[in-house]
Amino acid sequence: MSAAFASTSALTSTSTSRARFDAAARGRGGRRASASATPRASRRREASLVAAAALDGGGFGGFGGDDDDGARRWRDDDDDPDHDGASRKFNAWMKLFAGAVALNWTTHEVIAWNDRPAHDAPDDDAWSRKRVSIVVPARNESKAIGRLLKQLRRALEPEAAEIIVSVGDSVDDTAAIAAAHGAIVVTGAKGRGNQMNAGARIATGDYVLFLHADTTPPADVVDVIRRQLRDQKTVVGGFVSLIETKSRTFWAMSYHNVVKTTYCAVISRPFGYLRGFRILFGDQAMFCRLDDFNAVGGFDGSLPIMEDADLCVRMHVKGRGRYRGRVKLLDRVVTTSGRRIEQLGNFKATCIHVLIACSWNFGVGPEKLRKLFDWCYRDVR
């Protein structure tokens, strides 16, 4: 029954289409009508009838439907809840992505604007005559100190005003070797912070560079420090630390050193990060103005580790005049020994660094930090 009804609908639709075609042919004139009498025109006419029937919603052999059925199908597609849900999710993710890109761009633009340099006298060349003192904390570093001092004496251009080696309570030949190479030797209490404080107390330069005994600076380090500290906003600066041994370079750890300068600052003081706060570490060869260093009381000698990060916090908070202090990681490289990482391995060393940094950030006291430090590290000198 339904097949017969469908066939009847198809024939009716076809007849309707044929009537429309004949009326259109009569309206176009005799020349078009006579041309349609040829066999080729007849085939084209039949094809047009079939197309017209399909457009009218008809079909053959019981397939197809009327215009209302086609419109209903389109409406059903538009009202598909799964389709609408997928579209909404896609739009939401695109908005989230666009918002994240805009926020990232805005944040970097604000930081760049806030960190623009402030030179008191841009045309004054007094900065080029500033004296730079180098303080080297070297406890039981007899194997490394001679090589470092030899390089500092021969390679630096311009030269440093003085090189001070603070040996703490060393029991080896570090002090004798340092004196033989012309360095000023000072003894003091145990602990890297105490050693650097002892060296800074006798320094006579305008600026001071704290350089570990197993770290080698670039030849123009004095000029780099002078140029950076022309900016009155900068309170502490440091270099990218490339960690290496005689046999390999620890690229992953070196990159992590760069990244943690930023993410440690974001975790520790997110609003300070927007105002120029970063966290530098000792193997990045930190430098600052000597008067700024003395104004905050120097390093915290009670800390067995993370004394460098603690100094960054205090100098950032104190700032310079009307400026909140900026802590800068320069786009220059120092090389430092990977002897400890070579012993521990990349993964274990990274976990230890993160553990100690998090412990300090969440307020673990000096004694517990010391126990953690002694548990994690063995003396590799």
Summary of the structure (lengths in Angstrom):
residues: 381
radius of gyration: 39.3
end to end distance: 99.3
largest distance: 120.8
contacts: 1142
relative contact order: 0.09
helix: 57%
strand: 14%
